[in-house]
Amino acid sequence: MAAAPVWSVDPRTGNPREQVAVEATAEEVDRAVRAAHAVRGALADRTVRAAFLRTAADLLAEAKDQVIEAADAETALGPARLTGELARTAAQLRAFAEVVDEGAFLDIHIDHEDGSRTPPWPDLRRYKIPLGVVAVYAASNFPLAFSVPGGDTASALAAGCPVVVKVHPDHPATSEICAALLRRAAAQHGLPEDVLTVVHGFEAGVELVKHPLVSAAGFTGSIRGGRALFDAAAARPTPIPFHGELGSLNPVVVTEAAAAERGEQIGAGLGGSMTMGAGQFCTKPGFVFAPSGEAGDQLLKSLTESVSGTGAGVMLDHRMRDAFVSGVAERVALPDVETPVTPGAGGEHTVSPGFFTVPAQRLAQEGPHDALLEECFGPVTVVARYDSPEEITAVLSRLPGNLTATLQIATEEADGSAAGLLAELTPVAGRVLVNGWPTGVAVAPAQHHGGPYPATTSTSTSVGATAIERWLRPVSYQSTPEALLPVELREDNPQGLPRRVDGRRA
């Protein structure tokens, strides 16, 4: 049987652009993984690793026009958005090069022999080593930053792990271009190109997570697809870590005082955030608590104006467009749900943004309105009108885990009076914002992009310096002669690495 072709498709028309590749067979996936496993030792030199990551960033920047043209043709995200995403992607690679250079990620601890303790301590030296081959499942909505050259790949390579990427079918041409650039960067530093390979096809993705030489996986996508792979990773004879980002509502709580103080500003900000990128950001604010009464009405008026002034948009593919249209129709049919701006089909290939309103009390208990507590991917949000703080508490207790949670407060509430609400939001999300909007994830050391399930399947972050920790495991050496120790753990510390010695930072 001939291998199925992989087509690049224009989401603006639904028409195929070009055949990019063919779907990988199980045998081809096996060859790709074995090739990656065979070269894992090539990434051992941290200096070479860091240089490789910087060159990859440089090559992506140099190929800017080609990369952005391909990505726009496959995703309809637009040159402006993609230019920013490419800059972010290159910055991620450079940031992880700095992490590798510094060496703190190795988390070195040395405890010298101490016979005075009870029980006595032997000489112990601990650091972290790479897990092995990492499978990365590319995201649909970020063809660069969460795809072949994205954060999962950059952090895994930084950890010293070869990567096999399962390409997302929405941007195969972009993925092949980026893969070629990363492989070229590897070759420029004497590394085997197989430190980064790509495979195409749904079945290839299933085979990849099951392969015995794959040691960990990173995924960004839907709850359904991510959970299936997560379960497969756990069901293996040797289970592996699966770091999946699956879905998020990203709730927003607007206090009554905040709505009274700046309802117009909040409504406009919400409209801009929820429609950004046709509502296809993983951090889109998809559920909002707004007070009943005049202050909340003013907020909704501003939101209505903002959303009404936003034109129809193209989603990443027609399957997502159809799911958005059907999901909106299901929610509109629920009792007491109103649509000040009705979302739905904007045309044969587009969608129109909008939002729902519903009394918060409708969501306090299990029932048909639970659909409003599930992510609807696209330019739509749910505004729950509340009459009391108790209603906020009741609904928050029913929300699934989230990447973000936002609190909009008034100036007067910054004195600490809003601390209770902030404490209620903290358990439901990995990043908590005050008086901001969650669309936009800074690539910073203190960033956490993750959250309670189903936001993510682990407690790790996929953005920021600590994302590297997903692909490492600790190992201790006890009473080991100096000449046998890894160079990073030797007494003289020839590489000048940061470490703790006898409990103190050295």
N, C-alpha and C positions, 0 to 999 in steps of 0.2 A: 504494500500500500504506500502510495506517495505521501510524503510529509505535507502537512497542511501549510499553505502559504501564510505569511504574516504581512498584512497590508498596513500601510500608513493611510489613515482616513482623515479627511477634512471635516471637522465637526460643524463648520458653517454651512456645509451642503450635504453631508452624509456620504459623499462620494470618495471612492478610493483614490489615493494619490500615486502610490507606487508600492510594489512588493519589496519589502525590506529584507526579509529572511524567511526561514521555514521553522515551524515548531520543532523543538528538540525532542528526539526520542529518548526513551529511558537509557539506551546505550550511550547516547551523546551526553546526557546529564552525568552519567557515571564517568565518562572520559573527562568532562570538565572538572568535576569534583576531584578526581584522582590527580589530574594535572595540578590543581591548586594545592592539594595536600602535599604533593611531591616538592613544591617550591617554598613551603612554609619557612624553612630555615633561612631562606634568602633575605627575609625581612628582619633578621636578628640584629643587624647593626643599626642602632638608633640614629646615628648621624646620616646614614644613607636613607633611612626611612623618612626623616624630616626633609631632606633635600628632595626626595621623590614627591612628597606632598606639595612642596612649594612649586616645583616644576609643573605638576598637574594643574595647580591654580593658574600659573602663568600661561600654560597652553590653552586652558579654557578661555582666559581673558583675550588671548591673541585670536582665537577662533570665534570671538563674540558674534560677528555678523552671521556666520554660518549657523552657529548654535541657535541663536534667537530666531532666525528665519525658519529653521526647521521646527522649533518648538512652537512658534506661533501658528504655523500651518497645521500642526497636529492638535493643538489645544485651544486655539482662539483666545488665549489669555492676553494677547496684545504685547507689542514691543516694549512699552513702558514698564509694565509689570515684570516681564521676563528679563529686562535689563537689570532691574533691581534684584531679581532672584539669582541671576548669574553672578552678580557682584557678591551677594550673600554666600553663594556656593563656593566661590573662590576664597572668600574670607574664612569660611569654615575650614577649608583645607589648610590655609596658612595658620589658623589658630591651633589646629591639632599638631602642626609642625612645631609650634612653640611649646605645646604640652610635651611632646616627645623630647625636645631639647632640654627642657627643665628637669624632667625625670621624676617629679613628685608623684606621678600616677603609679609608679612602681611600689609606693607605700612601704618603703624599707624600714624594718624594725630589727635592731640588734640588741639582744640581751646577753651580756657576758655571764660566764659561769659564776655562780654565787653559792658556795657551800654553807653560808650562814643562814640561809632561808630554810623554812620548814614548810614543805619538803624542799630540799636543795634544788637550785636551778642548774640545768646543764647550759652549755653555750647554745643559744638559739638565734637563727637568722632567717628572717622572713621577707619575701617580696612577692610580686605578682608576675605571672607569666601568661602569654597568650593562650587562648583556648584551642585554636586551630582554625579550620576552614569555617567561615561565616557565610550563611545564606542571607541575602538581602532581597526583600520583596519591595519593588519600587512602588511609589504612590502615584495615583492618577493626577492629583491636583497640584503637585509640585514636580514638574518634569526634570528639574535640575536639583533643587535643594533637598528633596526627599526621594531621589531616584539614583541613577547609576553613579554620579559623582557626589551624591548627597551626604548628609550627616552620618547615616549608618555606615556607609562605605568608608568615609574619611576616618571615623573613629575606630573602625575595625582595622583598617590598614595601619593607623597610628599605634594600635595595640600590638601590631605584628602579626595580624591574622590575614591570610589571603581571603579574597571575597569572590563569591559567585552570585551574580545579580540575576534574579528573575525579572525580566523587563516587563513593564506594564504595557498592555496592548494599546493604550491610548497614545503612546508616543514612542514607537519602536525606532523610527529614523533618528530622532533626537538621541535616543539611548545608544544607538550604534555609533553615532558621531562622538559622543562623550566617552564611550568605552575605548574607542580608538585613541583618543587623546590621552586617557589615563595609561593605556598600555604603552604608548609612545614615551610618556614621562618615565615609566618604569625602565624602559630600555635605555633611556639616556643616562641612567644611573647604574647600569649594569645589572639591573634586576630582571628576572624572567617576566615576560609579559603576562604569564598565567597567574601572577599575583592578583589579577582582576580579569574575570571572564563573565560573559553574559549568556543567558539562555532565554528562549521564548516559548510561550505556550502554557496553558492551564495545567496540563498533565505534567509538564516539566517542573512546574512549581510544586506539585504534590510529590514527585519523585525526589526533588531536591531536599525537602524537609525530612524525608525518610532515609536519606543516604547515610550509611554508617560512618562515613568520614566527615560529615558535616557536624560541627561541634556546637553551633549556636545559630539562631536566626533572628533577624529583625524585620518587622512588617509594619506597614502603614496602609490602612484601607478600611474595609467595612467590617462590621461586627460578625456578619455571617461568614465571610471568607477568612477573617483572622481567627475566629474561634475554631473553624475546621482545621486550620494549620496548627493552631495551638494544641488542639487535642491530638493531632497526629504526632507532634513533637513529644508529647507526654506519653503516648502509647508505644513509642519505639522500645525495642529491647533495652537500649541505653537512652533514657530520656535526655533531652537537651534543653538549655534555657531558650525560651521564646519570648522575645521582647516585642510585643505587638501594641500598636496604637489602633484602636478599633472604632471609637465613636464618642461624641461628646455634645451635650446640650449647651454647656458654658453659661450657666444661669447668671442673671443680673438682678440685684435687688436695689430698687430705687426707694429711698426713704421718703416719707411724706414731706419732710422738711427740705430735702434736696429737690423734689419736684416743685415745691413752692418757690424755692430760691432761683432755680435755673432749669425749669421744665423744658423751655424752648431749646436750650443748648443741649440738654440730654437727649431729647427727641431727635435732633439733627445728628448728633453723634452716633446714636443707635442706628439711624437710617443708613449712615455711611458705612458703619461697621458691618451690619448684617447683609448689605448688598455688595460689599467689596468682593471682586473676583467672581461675580454672579453667585455670591453666597456659598462658595465652594472652599472656604478656609476651614480647617479643622477646628479653629478657635472662634468661629462665627458665634455671636451671642444669639442662641436659638430659643431662649426662654427668659422672659423678663417679668419681674414682679413690679407693678406700678400701682400706686394708691388709687382707690376710688375717689370721686369728688373732683372739685374744680382744678386742683393742682395736677392730678393725673390726666384730666381732660386736656389741659394745655400741653402736656407732654405728648399725648396722642395726636393732637392737632399738628404739632411740629413734626412728629414722625410721619404722619400722613403726607405732609408737604414734601418731606425729604424723599420718601419712597415713591410718591407719585411723579417726582421729577427725575427719577432714575429710569432710563430706557430699558427695553428688553435686552436680554443678553444670551449668549451662546454658552451652553454647558459643555463639559469636556467630551461627552459623546451622547449619542441619541438614546442609549439605554438609560443613562442617568437623567436625561431630559424626561423620558417617559415615566420613570420612577417618581420624579418630582411632581409631574402633572397628576399622576394617580394618587400620590400621597397627599397632595393638597386637596384633591376632591374628597378623599376619605375624611379628612379633618373638617372640611367646610360643612359636611353633612351632619356633624354632631350637634345636639341640642345646645342652645345658648352660646354657640360660637358665631361671632360676627367678623366680618372682613371689611374694615374701613378702606383698605386697598386690597382688592382680590388678586392673589397670586395665581399663576397658572401658565398655560401656553400663550406665548407672545406671537407665535407664528409657526410655520412648519418646522423651523430649526431653532427656535428661540423660546425663552421663558420670560415671563413678566414677574417682577418682584411684588411682594405684598406682605401682609401680616394678619394674624388672627387676634381677637380678644376673647377672653372667657373669664367668668367669675372664678376667683381662686378657690372658692369653696367646692366647685365642681371637681377639683383635682385632689382634694384632701383624702379621698377614699378610692379604693379600687373600683374601676368601672370602664365604660367605653371611652371615656375621655383620656384614658391612659395613653392613647395614641399621641396625645399632645406632649407627653413626657418622653417621646422617642425622637431621635434626631431625624430631621427631614433635610436631606442634603440639597442645598440650593438657596435662592434668595428669599427666605421666609423666616419669620420669627413668631413666637407666641407671646402675647402680653396677658398675664394673669392679673386681674384687678382685685386687690385685696382691701378688706375693710378693717383689719386689725393685724398686729404683729403675730398673733396666734395662728392666723391663716398662713402666714409666711412659714412659720415653724412647721406646721402640719404638712405643707407641700414639700418643703425642703427635705423632710424626713423620707419622702417617697422617691426622690430623684436618684437616678443611677450615678455612678462616679463620673467625674469630669476632668478635663484638662485644666479648665479655668473656672473661676467664680469671681464676679465683680460686685462691688458695693459702691453705690453712688450716694454720697452723703452731702449734707449742707456744711457750710463753713463752721457753724456753731457746734456741729457734731464731731468735729475733729478733736475736741477736748477730751475724748474718751467715752462719751455717751453712746457711741456706736459700737463699742467693743463687743457687746453681746451678739450683735448681728455678725460681726466679723468672725467671732468664735463659732457661730452656727455654720458659716460658709466654709471654714477651714477643713472640716472632715470630708467635704464632698469634692474637693479639687486639689490639683497639684500646684497651681499658681493662683494666688488671690490678689486681685487688683482693687485699688480704691481710687475712684474718680478718674478712671481711664477706660480704654476699650481693649479687649483681648486680642483682636486681630493684629498680629505683629508679634513675633517671638524673637527677642534680642538674642544673638549668639554671644552669650556672656558667661563667665565662670559661675556666677550665682544663679543662672537660669535653671528652671526645672520644667521640662515639657513632658508631662506624664500625669498620672492621677489614678484614683481608685478604679477598679474594673467597672464598666468596660472601656473607660478611657485608655487604659493600658493594662497589659497582663502581668506587669512587674512593677516594682517600686522605683525603677530607674528612669532617667531622663534620656531623651533622644536628641536633645539640643544642649550645647554647652560643653565645657571641658570634661565634666564628669560622665559624659556619655561613653567615654572610653572604658569605664569600669565594667560595662556589660560584657566585654570580650576578654576579660582577664580572670584568673583564679589565683588565690594565694598558695604558696608552698613554703614550708619551713625546713631548714637544714639544721640538724642537731649534732653537736660535737663533731663537726666536719673539719678535717684539716684544711688549712688556708689554701693550699695549692689545688684542692678539689672544689673549692667554692666558686660559684659564678662571680665574675669580676665585680658585679654590682654589690656583692655582700662582703667583699674582702676588707680587712681591717684598715688598710691605708686609703680606701675610697679613691682610687686613681681617677675616676670620672667626676669627682666632686658632686656626687648626687645628694640631694636632700634626704635626710633620714633621721630616725629617732634611735638613740643609743642609750641603753639602760633607762628608758622612759623619758629621755630629754631630747629635744630637737638639737641635732648636731650641725 
